Amino acid sequence: MTIPLFEINPDLDRADLQRRYREHGRVKVRDVLTERTANVIRDILERQVPWGFAWQASEHAPQRMTSDQLAAMPMTRRQEIAQVLQRAAGKGDYAFRFNSFAMVEAYLAQANPGSPMDLLVEHLNDRPFLDLVREVTGIPTLFKADAQATLYAGGDFLGLHNDSQVADGWRVAYVLNFAREWKPDWGGYLNFFDDQGDIIEGWRPRFNALNLFAVPQPHNVGYVPPFAPVGRFAITGWVRDR
């Protein structure tokens, strides 16, 4: 039997999801995919993705390295980047670091045509997923989705920011989670903040859960401590109206 790569759970209570999104500007969609397809995607992320590395620190522009570039990087350069990140985060400047695979860029470059990651890009831009996001958010003009695969391991984090690129058509941010049995002490929560800097809601990485939230709103991904196991897999991006 052939297992579909991407299949929306037909039993979602979309009316309730829409109500909660309208009330809070964000919503967690548990069991968003059928279990069999969620397991397939998790396996792909764990075994087939050529993970690179993404980082930014203070005045340094965002950097993204491919898996080949990362493998060729001297240890001295790795240490230098780590020190730059530590200084920036220690000062409270915006910074991030995590393992990354640029799905849309790879798709457009035809780096591996017909690969599972390419097919996932197509599914994220097909009607079943986009219709779900349109219905839940009440934004009928959404028409395309960015996508990158992310893997947070020990030492990784995403600093406080608000995704303010509304002029670029960013309307809804999404995180499609594939972390299994993630423990609270392992960090990596998606946190939302009020204007006083207090966390008003924190979402644990959960297997087969879709996080949707309107942008801009202040949020971060909490620091993952060194003892956390590798496994906070996700596909993330923005759904756009232009």
C-alpha positions as CSV (number, residue, x, y, z in Angstrom):
1,M,0.0,0.0,0.0
2,T,1.3,3.4,-0.9
3,I,1.2,5.9,2.0
4,P,0.4,9.5,1.0
5,L,3.2,12.0,1.8
6,F,0.8,14.7,3.1
7,E,-2.7,14.2,4.2
8,I,-4.8,16.6,6.3
9,N,-6.7,15.0,9.2
10,P,-10.4,15.0,8.1
11,D,-11.6,15.1,11.7
12,L,-10.3,18.6,12.6
13,D,-12.9,20.9,14.2
14,R,-12.3,23.8,11.9
15,A,-15.0,26.0,13.4
16,D,-13.5,25.7,16.8
17,L,-10.0,26.4,15.4
18,Q,-11.3,29.5,13.6
19,R,-12.9,30.7,16.8
20,R,-9.7,30.4,18.8
21,Y,-7.6,32.0,16.2
22,R,-10.0,34.9,15.9
23,E,-10.0,35.4,19.7
24,H,-6.2,35.2,20.3
25,G,-4.5,35.7,16.9
26,R,-2.9,32.3,17.2
27,V,-4.0,28.7,17.5
28,K,-2.5,25.2,18.0
29,V,-3.8,22.5,15.6
30,R,-3.2,19.2,17.2
31,D,-3.1,16.1,15.0
32,V,-3.2,18.2,11.9
33,L,-2.1,15.4,9.6
34,T,-3.1,11.8,9.5
35,E,-0.8,9.8,11.8
36,R,0.6,7.8,8.9
37,T,1.7,10.8,6.9
38,A,3.1,12.6,10.0
39,N,5.2,9.5,10.7
40,V,6.5,9.5,7.1
41,I,7.5,13.2,7.2
42,R,9.2,12.8,10.6
43,D,11.2,9.9,9.1
44,I,12.2,12.1,6.1
45,L,13.3,14.9,8.4
46,E,15.4,12.6,10.5
47,R,17.0,10.5,7.8
48,Q,17.0,12.3,4.5
49,V,17.5,16.0,5.0
50,P,21.0,17.5,4.2
51,W,21.1,19.8,7.2
52,G,22.9,23.1,7.0
53,F,23.2,25.9,9.5
54,A,21.5,29.3,9.9
55,W,22.6,32.0,12.2
56,Q,22.5,35.8,12.9
57,A,24.0,37.9,15.6
58,S,23.5,41.7,16.1
59,E,24.8,43.6,13.1
60,H,25.7,40.5,11.2
61,A,23.3,39.8,8.4
62,P,21.5,36.4,8.5
63,Q,23.7,33.6,7.3
64,R,22.7,30.3,5.9
65,M,25.2,27.5,5.1
66,T,24.5,24.4,3.1
67,S,25.4,21.0,4.5
68,D,28.5,20.9,2.2
69,Q,29.6,24.4,3.4
70,L,29.1,23.4,7.0
71,A,31.1,20.2,6.6
72,A,34.0,22.2,5.1
73,M,34.0,24.9,7.8
74,P,37.2,24.9,9.9
75,M,36.8,24.4,13.6
76,T,38.3,27.9,14.2
77,R,35.5,29.4,12.2
78,R,32.9,27.4,14.1
79,Q,34.3,28.7,17.4
80,E,34.3,32.3,16.1
81,I,30.7,32.1,15.2
82,A,29.8,30.6,18.6
83,Q,31.6,33.5,20.3
84,V,29.9,36.1,18.2
85,L,26.5,34.5,19.0
86,Q,27.3,34.4,22.7
87,R,28.3,38.0,22.8
88,A,25.2,39.2,20.9
89,A,22.8,37.1,23.0
90,G,24.5,38.2,26.2
91,K,23.9,41.8,25.3
92,G,20.3,41.2,24.5
93,D,20.8,41.8,20.8
94,Y,18.8,39.8,18.3
95,A,20.4,36.5,17.4
96,F,19.6,33.0,16.4
97,R,21.2,29.7,15.5
98,F,19.7,26.4,14.4
99,N,20.1,23.6,11.8
100,S,18.3,24.5,8.6
101,F,17.4,23.3,5.2
102,A,16.0,25.9,2.8
103,M,13.2,24.0,1.1
104,V,11.9,26.6,-1.3
105,E,15.4,27.7,-2.4
106,A,16.3,24.1,-3.1
107,Y,13.0,23.5,-4.9
108,L,13.5,26.6,-7.2
109,A,17.1,25.7,-7.9
110,Q,16.0,22.1,-8.8
111,A,18.8,20.8,-6.6
112,N,17.1,17.4,-6.2
113,P,14.0,17.4,-8.4
114,G,11.2,15.1,-7.2
115,S,12.7,14.6,-3.8
116,P,10.4,14.2,-0.8
117,M,11.3,17.8,0.3
118,D,10.4,19.1,-3.1
119,L,7.1,17.3,-2.9
120,L,6.4,18.8,0.6
121,V,6.9,22.3,-0.8
122,E,4.3,21.5,-3.4
123,H,1.9,20.1,-0.8
124,L,2.3,23.2,1.4
125,N,1.3,25.3,-1.6
126,D,-1.6,23.1,-2.7
127,R,-5.2,23.7,-1.8
128,P,-5.7,21.3,1.1
129,F,-3.1,23.0,3.3
130,L,-3.8,26.6,2.1
131,D,-7.5,26.1,2.4
132,L,-7.1,24.9,6.0
133,V,-5.0,28.0,6.8
134,R,-7.5,30.3,5.0
135,E,-10.4,28.8,6.8
136,V,-8.8,28.9,10.3
137,T,-7.4,32.5,9.9
138,G,-10.3,33.9,8.0
139,I,-7.9,35.4,5.4
140,P,-9.2,34.2,1.9
141,T,-6.4,36.1,0.0
142,L,-3.6,33.8,1.3
143,F,-2.1,32.0,-1.8
144,K,1.4,30.7,-1.1
145,A,3.7,29.4,1.7
146,D,7.4,29.7,2.4
147,A,9.1,26.7,3.9
148,Q,12.3,25.7,5.6
149,A,13.0,22.6,7.6
150,T,14.5,23.3,11.1
151,L,16.2,21.2,13.6
152,Y,17.1,22.7,17.1
153,A,19.7,20.9,19.0
154,G,21.8,21.8,22.1
155,G,22.7,25.5,22.1
156,D,20.2,26.5,19.5
157,F,17.6,29.3,19.9
158,L,15.7,32.0,18.1
159,G,15.7,35.4,19.7
160,L,12.8,37.6,20.5
161,H,11.3,39.2,17.3
162,N,8.0,40.0,15.7
163,D,8.1,39.0,12.0
164,S,7.3,42.6,10.9
165,Q,7.7,42.1,7.1
166,V,4.0,42.7,6.5
167,A,4.9,44.6,3.4
168,D,6.3,41.4,1.9
169,G,3.0,39.7,2.3
170,W,3.7,37.8,5.5
171,R,0.3,37.4,7.2
172,V,0.4,34.1,9.1
173,A,3.5,32.4,10.5
174,Y,3.3,28.6,10.8
175,V,5.3,25.9,12.6
176,L,4.6,22.3,11.6
177,N,6.1,20.3,14.5
178,F,7.5,16.7,14.4
179,A,9.3,16.5,17.7
180,R,8.4,13.3,19.6
181,E,7.8,13.3,23.4
182,W,9.6,16.6,23.9
183,K,10.2,17.2,27.6
184,P,9.7,20.7,29.1
185,D,13.2,20.8,30.5
186,W,14.6,20.5,27.0
187,G,13.5,24.1,26.1
188,G,12.7,24.9,22.5
189,Y,9.2,26.3,23.3
190,L,7.5,28.7,21.0
191,N,6.9,31.6,23.4
192,F,4.6,34.7,23.0
193,F,5.3,37.9,24.9
194,D,3.3,40.9,26.1
195,D,4.7,44.5,25.8
196,Q,6.2,44.2,29.3
197,G,8.4,41.2,28.2
198,D,6.4,38.6,30.1
199,I,5.6,35.3,28.5
200,I,1.8,35.1,28.0
201,E,1.8,31.7,26.3
202,G,4.3,29.0,25.7
203,W,3.8,26.1,23.3
204,R,5.7,22.9,23.7
205,P,7.0,21.2,20.5
206,R,4.5,18.4,19.9
207,F,4.5,15.7,17.3
208,N,2.1,16.4,14.4
209,A,1.0,19.8,15.7
210,L,0.6,22.9,13.5
211,N,1.1,26.3,15.2
212,L,-0.5,29.3,13.4
213,F,-0.2,32.9,14.5
214,A,-0.8,36.3,13.0
215,V,2.2,38.5,12.4
216,P,3.5,40.7,13.7
217,Q,3.5,39.6,17.3
218,P,6.5,39.2,19.7
219,H,7.7,35.6,20.0
220,N,10.9,33.5,20.3
221,V,12.0,29.9,20.4
222,G,13.6,29.2,23.8
223,Y,17.1,28.1,24.2
224,V,17.7,24.3,23.9
225,P,20.2,23.2,26.6
226,P,23.1,21.0,25.8
227,F,21.6,17.9,27.4
228,A,18.5,17.9,25.2
229,P,18.5,15.1,22.6
230,V,18.5,16.0,18.9
231,G,14.9,15.8,17.8
232,R,13.1,19.2,17.7
233,F,12.2,18.8,14.0
234,A,9.8,21.2,12.3
235,I,8.9,22.8,9.0
236,T,8.3,26.5,9.4
237,G,7.6,29.6,7.3
238,W,4.9,32.2,6.5
239,V,1.7,32.0,4.5
240,R,1.5,35.1,2.3
241,D,-1.1,37.2,0.5
242,R,1.4,38.6,-2.0
